[in-house]
């Protein structure tokens, strides 16, 4: 180590009270200037260590709000897709009814309200019990 590094290490040791025999009064002019510079830098760094922060940031709350916004966006997208798909089905049924006649609509109603529930109820019962 050269002489300046020894002085620097000595000043740091004095600052942290690691040298028992040395006092700040026994330092040379260069060591005093170095000590003052070190004290000034450490005082500026102590401002950063201040536990009382002017910003009270609750990260968990921010994450929850983000998840809520994400969920609301997903819900609105699903709702608009549901409405669009429903309108598409209703309009296509109306157009098919005009094209094929009233008998198609009667057959569609019979299929929807009588035959499909007769098939779906036993199938849902089977899927709920696991096929036993």
Buried (B, 14 or more C-beta within 10 A) or exposed (E): EEEEEEBBEBBBEBBEEEBEEBEEEEBEEEBEEBBEEBEEEEEEEEEEEEEEEEEEEEEEEEEEEEEEEEEEEEEEEEEEEEEEEEEEEEEEBEEEBEEEEEEBBEEBEEEEEEEEEEEEEEEEEEEEEEEE
